[in-house]
């Protein structure tokens, strides 16, 4: 193995970590930016025969679910994020890194696919509210696992490779807001705009999956992965050697002590 680090050709690893950083916070930002769509689905259904004035008044009136939506959404996002971030420190010893990252990305993409499909499916406000909160819990739980795993991977590389992760996370909010503006500016109905908006999120998460698949094939990343494996192997070997040396010293001490006791007994007998 080479003793000097190869170059990050075309900044491939940097770009991949940027995409993965984007993928960690993009799901939550997409849900948070789409509150107008979610709240529109939570309005109380109107009777079939209402006047124009009644319709306008009903449009201004907010249902209980509408008024509670933002608070409950934040609670359902932050609690799982906190818990799963703490759990990640234990999960890394139980679940392989590849499974944590790929599993999280696939589940997040699946949630966005379901969200896009539900745009076209009529639901009563209460079931829609419940399903939305479950989806928020899922994306923030797996987003926390993904984020912890990603920073663990970056820890194997030079310190500068935490920068693309944070840059990608910083872009997530801007990208979500720009996507929503473009969707609304298209002149489509809110339902069609929301459908296109969530499809964009699916595409970005899919690109993050492709980026992660490509990452182990890059020489720069392979070098640091191999160096980390060698260091870990050397540390384990050193630990075993030290343990054997300690056991040997302990055995020698015990032997010397036994010999000394025998000499004492002989002198006492004589």
C-alpha positions in Angstrom: 0.0 0.0 0.0 1.2 3.5 -0.8 2.7 5.5 2.1 1.5 8.8 0.8 -2.1 9.7 0.2 -3.3 9.8 -3.4 -5.0 12.9 -4.7 -8.8 13.2 -4.7 -9.2 13.0 -8.4 -11.7 15.6 -9.7 -12.7 16.2 -6.1 -14.9 13.1 -6.5 -14.9 12.2 -2.8 -15.6 15.8 -1.8 -18.6 16.0 -4.2 -20.0 12.7 -2.9 -19.8 13.8 0.7 -21.5 17.1 -0.3 -24.3 15.1 -1.9 -24.6 12.9 1.2 -24.6 15.9 3.4 -27.4 17.4 1.3 -29.3 14.1 1.6 -29.2 14.2 5.5 -31.2 17.4 6.0 -33.0 17.7 2.7 -36.0 15.4 3.8 -36.8 17.5 6.9 -36.4 20.7 5.0 -38.7 19.5 2.3 -41.4 18.6 4.8 -41.0 21.8 6.7 -41.1 24.0 3.5 -44.3 22.2 2.3 -46.4 23.2 5.3 -48.8 25.2 3.0 -49.7 22.0 1.2 -50.1 19.9 4.3 -52.2 22.5 6.0 -54.4 22.8 2.9 -55.2 19.0 3.3 -56.2 19.5 6.9 -59.1 21.9 6.4 -62.5 20.8 7.6 -64.7 19.4 4.7 -67.4 21.9 3.6 -71.0 20.9 3.2 -72.1 20.3 -0.4 -74.4 23.3 -0.5 -72.8 26.5 0.8 -72.9 30.1 -0.4 -69.9 32.0 -1.6 -69.7 34.0 1.6 -69.8 30.8 3.7 -67.0 29.3 1.5 -64.8 32.4 2.0 -65.4 32.4 5.7 -64.6 28.7 5.9 -61.4 29.3 4.0 -60.3 31.8 6.6 -61.3 29.5 9.5 -58.6 27.1 10.6 -59.4 23.6 11.8 -58.0 22.2 15.0 -55.5 20.0 13.1 -54.4 23.0 11.1 -53.6 25.1 14.2 -51.8 22.2 15.8 -49.9 21.1 12.7 -46.7 23.1 13.1 -46.2 22.4 16.8 -46.9 18.6 16.5 -44.7 18.5 13.4 -41.7 20.0 15.3 -42.2 17.7 18.2 -42.4 14.6 16.0 -39.2 15.8 14.2 -37.0 16.8 17.1 -37.6 14.0 19.6 -36.7 11.2 17.2 -33.7 13.2 16.0 -32.4 13.5 19.6 -33.0 9.9 20.5 -31.6 8.4 17.3 -28.6 10.7 17.4 -27.8 9.3 20.9 -28.4 5.7 19.7 -26.1 6.0 16.8 -23.1 5.8 19.1 -24.3 2.3 20.0 -25.6 1.2 16.6 -22.2 1.6 14.9 -20.9 -1.5 16.8 -24.0 -3.6 16.0 -25.0 -2.6 12.5 -22.5 -2.3 9.6 -21.8 1.1 8.2 -23.1 0.2 4.7 -26.4 -1.1 6.0 -26.9 2.0 8.1 -26.3 4.4 5.3 -28.0 2.5 2.4 -30.9 1.4 4.6 -31.5 5.0 5.8 -31.4 6.5 2.3 -33.7 3.8 0.9 -36.2 4.2 3.7 -36.2 8.1 3.3 -36.7 7.7 -0.5 -39.5 5.3 0.1 -41.2 7.8 2.4 -41.0 10.5 -0.2 -42.4 8.2 -2.9 -45.4 7.5 -0.5 -45.7 11.2 0.1 -45.8 11.9 -3.6 -48.4 9.2 -4.2 -50.6 10.4 -1.4 -50.8 13.9 -3.0 -53.1 12.2 -5.6 -55.1 10.2 -3.0 -58.0 11.8 -1.2 -57.9 11.4 2.6 -59.8 12.7 5.5 -57.9 15.3 7.6 -57.3 13.1 10.6 -55.8 10.1 8.8 -53.8 12.4 6.6 -52.5 14.2 9.7 -51.6 10.9 11.4 -49.8 9.5 8.4 -47.9 12.7 7.9 -46.6 12.7 11.5 -45.5 9.1 11.2 -43.6 9.9 8.0 -41.9 12.9 9.8 -40.9 10.6 12.7 -39.4 8.1 10.2 -37.4 10.5 8.1 -35.9 12.3 11.1 -35.1 9.0 12.9 -33.2 7.6 9.9 -31.8 11.0 9.0 -30.1 11.1 12.4 -28.6 7.6 11.8 -27.5 8.7 8.4 -25.9 11.9 9.7 -24.0 10.1 12.5 -22.8 7.4 10.1 -21.7 10.1 7.6 -19.6 12.0 10.1 -18.1 8.7 11.2 -17.0 8.0 7.6 -15.6 11.5 7.3 -13.6 10.9 10.5 -11.4 8.5 8.5 -10.5 11.2 6.0 -8.5 14.4 6.4 -10.3 17.0 8.6 -11.2 19.1 5.6 -13.7 16.5 4.5 -16.2 17.5 7.1 -16.7 20.7 5.2 -18.6 19.3 2.3 -21.0 17.5 4.6 -21.8 20.7 6.4 -22.0 22.6 3.1 -24.5 20.1 1.8 -26.5 20.4 4.9 -26.4 24.2 4.7 -27.7 24.0 1.1 -30.6 21.7 2.0 -32.8 24.5 3.3 -32.1 26.8 0.4 -32.6 24.0 -2.1 -36.0 23.0 -0.6 -37.2 26.6 -0.6 -36.1 27.2 -4.2 -37.8 24.0 -5.3 -41.1 25.1 -3.6 -40.8 28.6 -5.2 -40.3 27.0 -8.6 -43.2 24.6 -8.1 -45.6 27.4 -7.1 -44.3 29.7 -9.9 -45.1 27.1 -12.5 -48.7 28.2 -12.3 -49.9 24.7 -11.5 -52.6 23.8 -9.0 -51.3 23.3 -5.4 -51.8 19.5 -5.7 -49.8 19.3 -9.0 -47.1 21.6 -7.6 -46.7 19.5 -4.5 -46.5 16.3 -6.5 -43.6 17.7 -8.6 -42.0 19.1 -5.5 -41.8 15.7 -3.8 -40.7 14.0 -6.9 -37.7 16.3 -6.9 -36.9 15.2 -3.4 -37.0 11.5 -4.5 -34.6 12.3 -7.3 -32.1 14.0 -5.0 -32.2 11.2 -2.5 -31.7 8.7 -5.3 -28.6 10.6 -6.5 -27.3 10.4 -2.9 -27.7 6.6 -3.0 -25.8 6.5 -6.3 -23.1 8.7 -4.8 -22.7 6.4 -1.8 -22.5 3.3 -4.1 -19.7 5.1 -6.1 -17.7 6.1 -3.0 -15.9 2.8 -2.2 -14.7 2.6 -5.8 -12.6 5.8 -5.6 -8.9 5.3 -4.9 -8.7 8.2 -2.4 -11.4 6.8 -0.2 -10.0 3.2 -0.6 -6.6 4.4 0.7 -8.0 5.8 4.0 -10.3 2.9 4.5 -7.4 0.5 4.1 -5.2 2.6 6.4 -7.9 2.6 9.0 -8.3 -1.2 8.8 -4.5 -1.6 9.1 -4.3 0.7 12.1 -7.2 -1.2 13.8 -5.5 -4.5 13.1 -2.2 -3.2 14.5 -3.9 -1.9 17.6 -5.6 -5.3 18.2 -2.3 -7.1 17.7 -0.5 -4.8 20.1 -3.3 -5.3 22.7 -2.9 -9.1 22.4 0.9 -8.8 22.7 0.6 -6.7 25.8 -1.9 -9.0 27.4 0.4 -12.0 26.6 3.4 -10.1 28.1 1.4 -9.2 31.2 0.3 -12.9 31.6 3.9 -14.0 31.2 5.2 -11.5 33.8 2.5 -12.6 36.2 3.4 -16.3 35.7 7.1 -15.5 36.3 6.3 -13.5 39.5 4.2 -16.4 40.7 7.0 -18.9 40.0 9.6 -16.7 41.8 7.2 -16.4 44.8 6.8 -20.2 44.9 10.5 -20.7 44.8 11.0 -18.2 47.6 8.4 -19.9 49.8 10.1 -23.3 49.3 13.4 -21.9 50.4 11.8 -20.4 53.5 10.2 -23.8 54.4 13.5 -25.6 54.0 15.3 -23.2 56.3 12.6 -23.5 58.9 12.9 -27.4 58.8 16.6 -27.2 59.3 
